[in-house]
Amino acid sequence: MSDYKFFAQVNKAFDIAAKYSEFDQGLLDQIKICNNVYHITFPLERDDGTIEVIHGWRVEHSHHKLPTKGGIRFSTTVNEDETMALAALMTYKCAVVDVPFGGAKGGIKIDKSRFSDEELERITRRYTYELIKKDFLGPGSDVPAPDYGTGAREMGWILDTYRQLKSDINAEACVTGKPIPQGGVRGRTEATGRGVYFGIREACKNKEDMEDLGLEPGLEGKTFVIQGLGNVGYHAAQNMIQGGAIMVGVAEIEGSIYDSEGIDLESLMEYREDTGSIIGFGDTKELESNTAVLEAECDILIPAALENQINEENAPNIQAKIIGEAANGPTTAEAHNILKEKGA
């Protein structure tokens, strides 16, 4: 799907939902657009003295409530379209749960593995400086957070840079997901994955829905496949297992594995730490690609990686009866319709 456009997919889903509203079309059109799109370029002097141009983005989708809120990701997939789509999704997520933020998102187009820690710090601090220059960062204007490829360390660098440039008594509020000693919140790391678990757990309590799916109420004994063992995926899987579910499939960037008897999460994480891969773990079967496990037999599928993972090509083959979306936009609008027709 080389012609896939994430922002267009988000707007397609918005248009479907908007049909059930009574708002004027002009207002609906205004809601969809991004208020500010900032493309940043700057030179990085590498440790070996060579110069490399770095590209980054920050998008503020909606200023209907301030500050805007949304993570910063470091990935080779980062581009303007993706950042706009993720910013829009942040607006809608905040609105659905009625928290007073507009949506935003940021990213830097890099492969982190190519850079030293010192280079990553310079990249992060320069990106922060560029955001501050244009008022794209601040407690009352735009507050970033960790996302794919970033964590507390990067947020700490952002906070430190902001403090150096701004004499703001509320400086610590310029970013969330900080290290605990720098004003971070305990439990923040686990929060998203735990929230995914709570959502699935509550869905499984509905007797009528479970009966329609041919399942017993509750999580106990239900099998699940998870795509992505990053911060969100790992904690979602951990909570699912503690809730009585059985992990039978896992996908990571290097491939996917399956074992109908169950996979021990902590042992798998130790194995990957030692070997750099999930492939070859225990008695698991290696599947043909890192997306093949999405079509494996299971009760619950949890996509916790990137967007466009469940699409019109693989949706007809998905066997899971419950999809617990832990990633941003993992299911396309076309796939949603296919899954809905299948009764998932």
C-alpha positions, 0 to 999 in steps of 0.5 A: 500500500505505497499510496497510503496516506495516514492523514487521509485515513484519519479524515475518512474516519472523521467523515464517517462519524460526522454523518451522525452529527448535526453540525454545519459542514463548514465547522466540520471542515474547520475541525479537520484541518491542522492549525499549525504545521512546522517543518524544521531542518538543522545541521548536526555535526556528527562525532566524526566531524561530518555534517548531516541535515536533520528533518523534524516536524511539530504539528498543532492540530487544534487550538480550541483548547490550550495547551496542545498536547502530543508526543515526539517520536524518533523514527525513519517513518516520520514525515509531515503526513504522519505527524499531521495524522497523529496530531489530529488523533490527539485532538479527538482522543482528548475530546472523547475523554473531555480533557482540556487539551488540543492535539499536537504531535512531533517527530524527528526523522532519524534511525536512532541506532545510527547515532551516539547518545551524545549525538541524540542529545544534540539533536534533541536539544537543537529540535527543542531550541527550534520549537521554542523560537516559534512558540511551539513549546511551553506550559501554556502553549504546546506540551510534548511527551514521549512516543515511539523511539523516545522516553524519559531521557529525551524529555529530560533533555527537552526540559533542561533546554527549556529551562536554560532559555526561559525564565518560567516558574512553570518550566517543569510543565513544558513536557510530560513523561520526564524522569522522576527526579525532574518532576515526572509522575510515578506510574506514567510509564505503565499507564498506557499499556495498563489502560489498554488492558482495562479497556479489553477487560471491560469489553470482555465483561459484557455478556451479550457481546461475548455471547455474540462472539462465541466467547465466555465473559471475562479474560480468564483463559482467552488467548491473545497476540500482541504486535510490538513489545515497546513501552505500551505493548509490554505493559499491556501484555503484562497486565493481560497475563496477570488478568488471566489471558494467555499470550500465544503470539508476538511480533517485533521488528525482527519477525513474529513467533507463535506458540498455541501453548503460550509464551512466557513474557518475562523469559521472552524479554530476557531472551531478546535482551540477550540475543537482540531478537525474539526469533528462536525463543523456546518452542515458538514457531517463527512465522514468515513476516512480522505481520503474519502473526496478526492473522494467527489464531487467537481470541484477542489481537493487540496491535501496539506498534505503528499505523496501517498494520491492519488493512484491507489486504490482511483484514479478511484473514484476521481470526481474532474476535476482539481487536484492542488497538494500542497503537495510533491508527493501526486499523485503516477505515477499509479494514474497519469495515471488513472486520465489522462485517466479520463480526469482530 
